[in-house]
Every structure is written in C-alpha cells, then in structure tokens.
C-alpha cells in the first residue's frame, strides 16, 4: 500500500514473498488485521512514514535474514499508530525495529 488513505487489508495470508510480506509507505489511517505473514524474504510488515495505522491480531513468523537486519515489523518514521494483539516470533532480527520512530514522552 503506497500513498493511500484509509486502506485496509484483513483476513489474508502473504507468505514466502521475495521482499517484505506487506509494505505500507506514505499512508495515513491504514489497517492490517487478522493476517498471516510467514516466511517472507525481508520484514514481515514494513511500515514507513505511515501515520495513524492500526495493526491488530496478525501473525508474523520466520521473516527476513539476519544479514539484512530484517524484523517481524519495522517502523521507521511512524507516528500515532497502534500495534495490538499481534503474534511475532522467530524473525531474523527479533520482534520490532523502531529505528527513526519517536518515543512517547518519558520513554526511550
């Protein structure tokens, strides 16, 4: 999803792709719900410059390579987004990569 407003992906499976499972870039108010993202070559979910997103009830397993520092979910430059009830495990570089994402006040 690129340059969208209010796009929604639900009840789907994106598996074994050559890139990221799902990429959301320059988008506002996107939703990803109840989707399986296993075994993708890069990050399971890549949110970039995507504000106000809701990521709920997804399953992200076995994504990425250690050499590329891929994660279950990567969140560069994401603000005002919610990640709830997701199952994230066995990805190359851990759970969530938040480089470049602002932290809430008082947290680092």
N, C-alpha and C positions, 0 to 999 in steps of 0.2 A: 504494500500500500504506500504510494508515494504522493505527497501533496494532496491529501484528502481531508475532508471534514466529516466526522461522524461515521466513518466506515466501521463495519462490524464483521468479524469472522467468528463463527461459532460452530460447535459440534462437527469438527473436521479433524483430519489427520494429514500432517505434512511430514513425510518420513523419507530418509535416505536421499535428500537432495544434495546436489554438488556444492551448494552455498549454504546460507542461513536457511533455517526452516521457514521463518516468516520475517520479513523486513518491513518496518513501519518507519518512514522517514518524512520529515517536514509535514507532519499531520497533526490535527487537533481533534480531540474527543473520540479517538478510535477505541474500539473494544475488541478484545480477544478472549473468548470464553469457551471452556469445556473442549479444548482442542489438544490433541496429542502431537508432540513434536519430538519424535525419537530418531536418533541415528543420522542426523544431518551433518554434512562435512564441516560446517562452520558453527556459529552460535545457533542455539535452538530458536531464540527470539532476539532480534536486533531492533531496539527502539532508538532512533536517532532524531533529535530535535522534534520530539513528539510530545506535546504537552496535553495534559488532561486525559491521558489514556487510562483505560481500565483493563487489567489483565487478571482474570479470575478463573480458578478451577481448571487450570491447564496442567498437562503432564509433559515435562521436559527431561528426557533421559538420553544419555550416551551421545551427546553432541560435541562436535569440534575436535581439534587436535591441540596437544599441549604446546607444540612449537608455535602455533599461531595465537596462543593465549585465548582460545575461544571459551565461552561460558554457556551456561544454560540460558541466561538472559543477560544481555549487555544494554546499558542505559546511558550512553553519552549524551549530555545536554538535554536531559528530560526533566520536566518540572510539573508539579501538580498532578501526578499520576498515582494510581492505586494498583498495588500488586497484592492480591489476597487469595488464600486457599490454593496455591499452586504447589505441585509436587515436582521438585527439582533435584535430580541426583545423577551421579556417575557421568558428569560432563567433564570435558578435558581440564578446564581451569576453575573448577569449583561451581558455586551457585550463581552469583550475580556480580557482574563487573559494573561498577558505578563511576568509573573514571570520567571526570568532567561534569558530573551531576552535582548540583548544590545540595548540601546537607541542611536539614531543618535547623533552626537556631538552637545552639547549645549542644549539637551533636557533631561529631567528626569521625 
